[in-house]
Amino acid sequence: MDKAITTILFDLDGTLLDTNELILQSFEQLLGRHYPGKYSRIDILPFLGPTLAETFNGMDPSKTEGMIQEYREWNLANHDRLVDEFDGVTEVLTQLANNGIRMAIVSTKRNDMVRKGLDLIGITHLFETIVGLDDVQRPKPDPEPLLLAMDRLNVSKEEVLMVGDNFHDIEGGKNAGVRTAAVAWSAKGPEFLSTFNPDYMLTHISDLYELLGVKSK
């Protein structure tokens, strides 16, 4: 019998925060300048999830640093205008915390931008630790960031669930030896995520109540 889940490691973008439009527009305006007419929205979707360095290295490594800087400047300037939480996130996570569920963020974003997003919707206090791009040498799907979060929380992998919207999250969870849940509201869709065989597929954030044995309000 599986050990009860006491701890959830959440991805941020596309999982708790609806940053899809922000990310898509950040790429659109940047790639439109550097590669006019080459990248449509469909072409940009695979860039949601990997680090910026991975994405831009695949285009032209000599441009990577400059492209990252340009991307971040536009992204930061338009962050608060284009970001919101997915339906039910604050309510559900608050209820989970009230019932003793421990939570952390494991993201491929820089820590300052993770905190900016959490602060925007007022849920920073719900997370015991944040593991961002600044904290690791090898981001998801490498297990390093998940293992770091578990070490900080002093929890065993048997009691941990990784929740995310991309294959990096599911494969990262598997590589770290924890259970995984994909979110059906991912921009890439549940069919894509199902191919990576997550343990669970959440259709709404409130599905966590039943999964964790927590009563809703």
Secondary structure, DSSP 8 states (H G I E B T S, - for coil): ------EEEE--BTTTEE-HHHHHHHHHHHHHHHSTTT--HHHHGGGSSS-HHHHHHTT-GGGHHHHHHHHHHHHHHHHHHH-EE-TTHHHHHHHHHHTT-EEEEE-SS-HHHHHHHHHHHT-GGG-SEEE-GGG-SS-TTSSHHHHHHHHHHT--GGGEEEEESSHHHHHHHHHHT-EEEEETT-TT-HHHHHTT--SEEESSTTHHHHHHT----
